[in-house]
């Protein structure tokens, strides 16, 4: 037996392989058991009449998911943690599995593996020897200093938390009661650290090295809390709001009397005197003040029964309420801004970098005008929510203006006061709503503005979004200039093709492409799943969606650039689980539950009923809830005949793969195009036919009868599937050439290749747009080889590195190079050409 400061662990331990986390000595964690080996450990050692408190397991971190274990035992990590299973719960839905609550005791090293089946058993050597510190032996100087520094940092971290929370108070008591030599393991398990960092702490057998590994993690957590506290400072007028609220609710403050005048109302005074005082205290510019005093003078002479009296008074009250000089101070802490942006949004590095650049310049120049940004990307990638996060990062007010379907310029500029029911435009009304002159304005869906007999709202936005003009923006209702130069305008759009060129020229366009599958998985587990659990009244203890299941949803149930459909699918899963939770459905009624087997004799059994278990969604449960998979990878099955090629297309919803099919039959040389094509794509098809006919001899292309002209005596039918979808653009040129070359030569195009590029009549390949979206679409479809125009090589820098590593990119400047890369073994043109030199 090995001893550990009074705790004895067996020299032979059954091994439990975990992939969800790292168990450290002194910490407690839940471990899901799905694999055959781990299930045998639970059944043989925990559910066979043995008391849980006397059963010690060896918990080994495993880099491979045990869910997919094979007959061969994976390579074991050399160091593990001896743990005590204090609770076992089991369920049969969606399939038999257990969840263990395990407390770590001490480290051990595997010295010899005795057996692998039915579960692994090994001879272990205990590594922790803390009894030498707890029995009063003096520490060396460096270790003593490290221990003291770590303890002080732990006290500082706990002191920054809310002591009224019971968990925090208990943690404070633990700091005083636990031996300080155990603190690195305990705190490393509690603070936010990655599994890699926890593995480093586990491998740090030497106590001094363990303190050195853990202290930077603790310091990082403290710095993060400091940054968050700086960004959450109360506004200077909070105290005033409290006073006003207390007055309104009849609050009493001893020793002081308040009048309703502090709330901005003077019911006993003359209305005109109050309005005049407000006009003079509004700090308006001289032109606006002059107009207001003139209107106030007219108002005093009007009888209240006149219709114009109410219009003039409403105008003056609006002028008083506008924030002529009131503004919020920007939070210019770049590190805090970076933390907030990273917490709110995963990926979107271009957007985050632009916001940080703005903050850096604002630190150097306080009078910087607000930039005019335009986020362009597919739906569901987070353009609108990023605008809200930017406002929160800067500490500014946020206001969203929906422009989709707006077709009246008065929505932007307002109505003239000569009209009945006139009102200011959305810009001025938004400033009145937020109460400051430097908010963040989000102009949503600026690409969907309309046009009607009432004017063009896109033309009205030219003044709003021009930094050289918006310092004196004149709303028709106000009829005096208002300074919009401090407003941070952010526009969103799905495409720039419908935005007028003059308006587009005034905005700084930032492309927001779609997410990769890995990014979607991270977004789902960081944001979407917690949000949906909260929306459906569930907790992580009731529902768990593993990353493998999330990846399955992304690849087989959604095909989009953003994450909206993904969130809807997660919501469907939450609703299905909510029904079972609400009904109190007992999973064990129809099937025996492993967790309800006899655990031991006595009343202190720790095994709970299956309803306490979290419901883990796997592939079987996913199919039950969401039905059969919607999207299947059908690429290779459609390239079994000559005359088929795969292209890449860009849409406002992101990139897509596009099949091109061709067939020929006897006829008189007619070319038929189907698939709801635009004029540009039809021209690309005629260009492809002309180039192939002019190079038919070079490439040995023949017609049905074996003649040199591929069109002589033939009719060609070129079809683009998904006929209900309109298709246009020049980027399908190389795909059409490859498809027709395959048809005329009788050779198959490689099943793993896709391509994009514009062609010329002389066989050149010209650059196209939307490269990142197209590459992501090819990656989603499982294609491994992409042919791109040579001049688009620079666009590959935007592709994530891990995706570039999985794909092969071939850049081509001529159609000769395209055909050589698209067919196995190249295309015969090169042999013929070489023989001519």
Buried (B, 14 or more C-beta within 10 A) or exposed (E): EBEBBEBEBBBEBBBBBBBBBBBBBBBBBBBBBBBEBBBBBBBEBBBEEEBBEEBBBBBBBBEEBBBEBEEEBBEBBEBBBBBBBEBBBBBBBBEBBBBBBBBBBBBBBBEEEEEBEEBBBBBBEBBBBBEEBEEEEEBEEEBEEBBEBBBEBBEBBBEBBEEEEEEBBEBBEBBEEEEBBBBBBBBBBBBEBEEEBBBBBBBBEEBBBBBBBBBEBBBBBBEBBEBBEEBEEEEEEEEEEEBBEEBEEEEEEEEEEBEEEEBEEBEEEEEEEBBBEBBBEBEBBEEBBEBBBEBBEEBEEBEEEEEEBEBBBBBBEBBBBBBBEEBBEBBBBBEBBBBBBEEBBBBBEEBBEBBBEBBEEBEEEEEBBBBBBBBBBBBBBBBBBBBBBBBBBBBBBBBBBEBEEBBBBBBBBBBEBEEEEBBBBBBBBBBEEBBBBBBBBBBBBBBBBBBEEEBBBBBBBBBBBBBEBBBBBBBBBBBBBBBBBBBBBBBBBBBBEBBBEEBBEBBEBBBBBBBBBBBBBBBBBBBBBEBBBEEBEBEEEBBBBBBBBBBBBBBBBBBBBBBBBBBEBBBBBBBBBBEBBEEEBEBBEEEEBBBBBEBBEEEEEBBBBBBBBBBBBBBEBBBEBBEEBEEEEEBEEEBEEBBBBBBBBBBBBBBBBBBBBBBBEEBEBEBEBEBBBEEBBBEBBEBBBEBBBEBBEBBBBBBBEEEEBBBBBBBBBBBBEEEEEEBBBBBBBBBBBBBBBBBBBEBBBBBBBBBBBBBEEEBBBBBBBBBBBBBBBBBBBEBBBBBBBBBBEEBBEEBBEEBBEEBEBBBBBBBBBBBBBBBEEBBBBBEEEEEEE
